[in-house]
Amino acid sequence: MKDIYSVIKSPVITEKSTAAVADGNKVVFWVELAANKKEVKEAIEKAFNVKVIGVNTQRVPGKLKKMGKYAGITSTRKKAYVTLKEGDKIELFAGV
């Protein structure tokens, strides 16, 4: 397995991810593009000491961005929707 801190990049704080936290026991993270669901599950369990029930991943393609006469494409990223065991929670999302 890779280092857990190279798999998990950062939490996703958006309206949709906040709604997922409020509705169910889900949290959303940006993860390594090459990471698979098994690696994400192990990294979340070790980093936050919680039990993960399931992981759904989504690749977010890069967008075309323009700045004056210059154009470029942002990087493709990967999101992981992590379902936690009932009663478990991650303190990062407690106040969100």
C-alpha positions in Angstrom: 0.0 0.0 0.0 1.1 3.6 -0.6 1.6 6.0 2.2 -1.8 7.1 3.5 -0.9 10.8 3.1 0.0 10.4 -0.5 -3.5 8.8 -1.2 -5.6 11.4 0.6 -5.1 14.9 -0.6 -7.7 17.1 1.0 -11.4 17.1 2.1 -14.0 18.5 -0.4 -16.0 21.3 1.2 -18.9 22.1 -1.2 -22.7 22.3 -1.0 -23.0 18.8 -2.4 -20.5 17.3 0.0 -21.9 19.1 3.0 -25.4 17.7 2.1 -23.9 14.2 1.9 -22.5 14.7 5.4 -25.8 15.9 6.7 -28.0 13.3 5.0 -26.0 10.2 5.7 -22.7 9.1 7.2 -20.7 10.1 4.1 -17.6 12.3 3.7 -15.9 13.4 0.5 -12.1 13.7 -0.2 -9.9 14.5 -3.1 -7.6 11.5 -3.6 -4.7 10.4 -5.7 -5.7 9.9 -9.3 -4.1 6.5 -9.4 -5.5 5.3 -6.1 -8.1 2.5 -6.1 -11.0 2.0 -3.8 -9.2 -0.5 -1.6 -6.2 1.9 -1.0 -8.6 4.8 -0.2 -10.5 2.7 2.3 -7.3 1.6 4.1 -5.9 5.2 4.1 -9.1 6.6 5.6 -9.4 3.9 8.2 -5.7 4.4 9.3 -5.7 8.2 9.2 -9.0 8.9 11.1 -9.5 5.6 13.1 -13.0 4.9 11.7 -14.6 2.0 10.0 -15.4 2.4 6.3 -18.4 0.6 4.8 -18.0 1.6 1.2 -16.1 3.9 -1.2 -17.4 5.4 -4.4 -15.0 7.2 -6.7 -15.5 9.8 -9.4 -13.0 11.2 -11.9 -13.5 14.9 -12.4 -12.1 15.9 -15.8 -10.0 19.1 -16.2 -11.7 22.2 -17.6 -10.6 24.7 -20.2 -9.5 27.9 -18.6 -8.6 31.2 -20.3 -6.6 34.1 -19.0 -6.5 36.8 -21.6 -5.0 35.4 -24.8 -3.6 32.3 -23.0 -5.6 29.1 -22.6 -4.9 25.9 -20.6 -6.6 22.9 -19.0 -6.8 22.3 -15.3 -5.7 18.9 -14.0 -8.0 15.9 -13.9 -8.8 15.0 -10.3 -10.5 12.2 -8.4 -13.1 12.4 -5.6 -13.9 9.7 -3.2 -17.3 9.5 -1.5 -16.6 7.5 1.7 -19.5 5.9 3.7 -18.7 5.4 7.4 -20.1 3.0 9.9 -23.1 4.3 11.8 -21.8 6.2 14.8 -18.4 7.0 13.4 -17.5 10.5 12.3 -14.5 12.5 11.2 -13.9 15.6 13.2 -12.9 17.6 10.1 -16.6 17.6 9.1 -18.2 17.9 12.5 -18.8 21.7 12.3 -19.7 21.7 8.6 
